[in-house]
Amino acid sequence: MVSQQALLQKVSDYIKRNIHTFHDARLKCLQNTNLKVLIRKKNPYLFRAKDLNRADRLVASLMEARLSSSEEELCGRFLEDLAIFVAQINLGARKSSTQGIDLEYDTGTTRYLVAIKSGLNWGNSSQWKALVQDFSNASRVLSQSTSVKQVQAILGVCYGNAKTTIRKAFIKQMCGQAFWGLVSGHKDFYKIIVNQLGDKAKHRNEQFNIEKDKVINMLTKQLLTDFCDKNGNIKWDKLMEENSRNL
C-alpha cells in the first residue's frame, strides 16, 4: 500500500492525462448525431405528450435524451478504468484474463477477484447470471492452485450508498465510499476524486456547448425542411412514420 500523498499525486496525474478521453468521446457522439437516427431511437409519444411544437425545442430535447444516456455510459467507463488504475498502484492488482472479471490481487493466500460496475442498476437477470458464472468458473480454476487457499469474489460499484452485502450467496458487493476505500486504502477517497474530475471541466464544457448549439441549429434546419409543413407546423404523422412504420 502506498502513502496517501503518493497515491493522490499519481491519481491526479492519471486524471489529467486521461480525462480528455471522456470529453473527446462525448464531443464525437455529439458531432455524429443524425436527425433521423435520433427520431428512430427516441420515444416520439413522449415529446408529443410534452407538447413540443417548436422545432428547436424538439431537437434540443431529442439531443439531451441522447447525450444523457451516452454521457452516463462514457463517465462510467472512465470511473471503471480509474478504479483499475488505483487498485494496480495501491494493491498490486493486475488486470484479470478471466472473462467478466476486471482485476485480481492477493492478500496472503486469499485471491480477490473484482468485477467493476459504474452504478447499482448495471444489469438484468441474465447479466447477473453471467457474472455469477464467471466468478464460479474462475474460483473453480483457482481451487486447483496450491498457493490460493481462499477466493473472494467482489462486485465493486463506483457510486451508490448501498451497504456492503453478499449477493448471490458468495459475491461481496461494495458501493461508493466502501469500494473506493477498498481499492485506495483511504475512506474519503470517493470525495477526493470528484474534485480532481473538475480540472479544466469549465473550459471543456464551454467548448462542448458551442459545438452543441451548432449541431442543434443544423438539425433544426433539417427538421423544418423534412418534417414541417410550409406554415412551420411539425408533421407528427410523418415523424411517426420515420420512427415506427414497419409494414
C-alpha positions in Angstrom: 0.0 0.0 0.0 1.4 3.4 -1.0 1.2 6.6 1.1 -1.9 8.7 0.6 0.2 11.6 -0.8 1.9 9.5 -3.4 -1.4 7.8 -4.4 -3.2 11.1 -4.8 -0.4 12.5 -6.9 -0.5 9.5 -9.2 -4.3 9.7 -9.4 -4.1 13.4 -10.2 -1.6 12.8 -13.0 -3.7 9.9 -14.3 -6.9 12.0 -14.5 -5.1 15.0 -16.1 -3.7 12.6 -18.8 -6.9 10.8 -19.4 -10.0 12.9 -18.7 -9.8 14.2 -22.3 -10.9 10.7 -23.4 -14.3 11.4 -21.8 -14.7 14.9 -23.2 -13.5 13.8 -26.7 -15.9 10.9 -26.7 -18.9 13.0 -25.8 -17.9 15.5 -28.4 -17.6 12.8 -31.1 -21.1 11.5 -30.0 -22.5 15.0 -30.5 -20.9 15.6 -33.9 -22.0 12.2 -35.2 -25.6 12.9 -34.3 -28.0 12.2 -37.2 -31.6 13.6 -37.1 -33.3 10.5 -38.5 -31.4 8.2 -36.1 -32.4 10.5 -33.2 -36.1 10.2 -34.3 -35.9 6.5 -34.7 -34.2 5.8 -31.3 -36.3 8.1 -29.1 -39.9 8.0 -27.9 -41.9 10.4 -30.1 -45.1 9.8 -28.0 -43.2 11.3 -25.0 -42.3 14.5 -26.9 -45.8 14.9 -28.3 -47.3 14.5 -24.9 -45.0 17.2 -23.6 -46.5 19.5 -26.3 -43.1 20.2 -28.0 -44.3 22.0 -31.1 -41.3 24.2 -31.8 -38.7 22.6 -34.0 -35.7 23.9 -32.0 -37.2 22.7 -28.7 -38.0 19.3 -30.1 -34.4 18.9 -31.5 -32.9 20.1 -28.2 -35.0 17.6 -26.2 -34.1 14.8 -28.6 -30.4 15.8 -28.3 -30.5 15.9 -24.5 -32.1 12.5 -24.3 -29.3 11.1 -26.5 -26.5 12.8 -24.7 -27.7 11.9 -21.2 -27.6 8.2 -21.8 -24.3 8.4 -23.8 -22.5 10.6 -21.2 -23.6 8.3 -18.3 -22.0 5.3 -20.1 -18.8 7.3 -21.0 -18.3 8.6 -17.5 -19.0 5.1 -16.1 -16.3 3.6 -18.3 -13.8 6.3 -17.2 -14.6 5.6 -13.5 -14.1 1.8 -14.1 -10.7 2.4 -15.7 -9.7 4.8 -12.8 -10.6 2.1 -10.2 -8.4 -0.4 -12.0 -5.6 2.1 -12.1 -5.9 2.9 -8.4 -6.0 -0.8 -7.4 -2.9 -1.6 -9.5 -1.0 1.1 -7.6 -2.3 0.5 -4.1 -3.0 -3.2 -4.0 -0.6 -4.5 -6.7 -3.7 -5.7 -8.6 -3.5 -6.9 -12.1 -6.0 -7.0 -14.9 -7.7 -10.4 -15.0 -7.6 -12.6 -18.0 -10.8 -14.2 -16.9 -13.9 -13.2 -18.8 -16.2 -10.8 -16.8 -13.6 -10.1 -14.1 -11.7 -6.8 -14.3 -8.9 -7.3 -11.8 -7.4 -9.6 -9.2 -5.0 -9.4 -6.4 -3.6 -11.4 -3.5 -3.5 -10.9 0.3 -1.7 -13.8 1.9 -3.3 -16.9 0.5 -6.6 -15.2 -0.5 -7.2 -14.3 -4.1 -9.6 -11.4 -4.6 -11.5 -11.3 -7.9 -13.1 -8.0 -8.7 -15.7 -7.1 -11.2 -16.3 -3.3 -11.5 -19.6 -1.6 -12.5 -20.3 2.2 -12.6 -23.7 2.1 -10.9 -26.0 -0.2 -9.0 -28.5 -0.6 -11.8 -26.0 -2.1 -14.1 -27.5 -5.5 -15.1 -30.6 -7.6 -15.7 -31.1 -11.1 -14.5 -29.2 -12.6 -17.5 -26.2 -10.3 -16.9 -26.2 -11.3 -13.2 -26.4 -14.9 -14.1 -23.4 -14.4 -16.4 -21.4 -12.7 -13.7 -22.1 -15.5 -11.2 -20.9 -18.0 -13.8 -17.8 -16.0 -14.5 -16.9 -15.8 -10.8 -17.7 -19.5 -10.3 -15.5 -20.6 -13.3 -12.6 -18.5 -12.0 -13.0 -19.9 -8.5 -13.0 -23.5 -9.8 -9.8 -22.9 -11.7 -8.1 -21.3 -8.7 -9.1 -24.1 -6.4 -6.5 -26.2 -8.2 -3.7 -23.8 -7.2 -1.7 -24.8 -4.1 -0.8 -21.1 -3.4 -4.5 -20.0 -3.2 -6.4 -21.2 -0.2 -9.4 -18.9 -0.4 -11.2 -16.9 -3.2 -13.2 -13.8 -2.5 -15.5 -12.5 -5.3 -16.2 -8.8 -5.1 -18.6 -6.6 -7.2 -17.3 -3.1 -6.9 -19.7 -0.3 -7.7 -18.3 3.2 -8.3 -21.2 5.2 -6.9 -24.2 4.4 -4.7 -24.8 4.3 -0.9 -26.0 0.7 -0.6 -24.4 -1.0 2.3 -21.8 -3.8 1.7 -23.7 -7.0 1.3 -23.4 -10.6 0.0 -25.2 -11.1 -3.3 -26.0 -14.5 -4.9 -24.7 -16.3 -1.8 -21.0 -15.5 -2.4 -20.4 -12.2 -4.2 -19.4 -9.3 -1.8 -21.0 -6.1 -3.2 -19.2 -2.9 -2.2 -20.5 0.5 -3.3 -19.3 4.1 -3.4 -17.2 5.0 -0.4 -16.7 1.4 0.6 -15.5 0.4 -2.8 -13.1 3.3 -3.3 -11.9 2.8 0.2 -11.1 -0.8 -0.7 -9.0 0.0 -3.8 -7.4 3.1 -2.4 -7.0 2.3 1.3 -8.5 5.7 2.2 -12.0 6.2 3.4 -12.5 9.7 1.9 -11.1 8.8 -1.5 -14.5 9.0 -3.1 -14.7 12.7 -2.2 -11.2 13.5 -3.4 -11.6 12.2 -6.9 -14.7 14.1 -7.6 -12.8 17.3 -7.2 -10.0 16.0 -9.4 -12.5 15.3 -12.2 -13.4 19.0 -12.2 -10.0 20.0 -13.5 -10.5 22.2 -16.7 -14.1 21.0 -16.9 -15.4 24.5 -17.2 -13.3 25.1 -20.3 -14.1 21.8 -21.9 -17.8 22.2 -21.3 -17.8 25.7 -22.8 -16.2 24.3 -26.0 -18.7 21.4 -26.0 -21.7 23.8 -25.6 -20.6 25.9 -28.6 -20.5 22.8 -30.7 -23.8 21.6 -29.3 -25.5 24.8 -30.3 -24.2 24.5 -33.9 -25.5 20.9 -34.2 -28.9 21.8 -32.8 -29.1 24.7 -35.3 -28.2 22.3 -38.2 -30.7 19.6 -37.1 -33.4 22.2 -36.5 -33.0 23.4 -40.1 -33.2 19.8 -41.3 -36.3 19.1 -39.2 -38.0 22.2 -40.6 -37.2 21.0 -44.1 -38.1 17.3 -43.7 -40.8 17.2 -41.0 -42.6 20.5 -41.0 -45.2 21.9 -43.4 -45.0 25.3 -45.2 -46.5 27.1 -42.2 -43.9 25.7 -39.8 -46.1 23.1 -38.1 -44.4 19.8 -37.2 -45.9 16.9 -39.2 -46.2 14.4 -36.5 -47.7 11.8 -38.8 -44.6 11.9 -40.9 -42.3 11.9 -37.9 -44.1 8.8 -36.6 -43.6 7.1 -39.9 -39.9 7.7 -39.6 -39.9 6.3 -36.1 -42.3 3.3 -36.3 -43.5 2.4 -39.7 -42.6 -1.2 -40.5 -45.4 -2.7 -42.6 
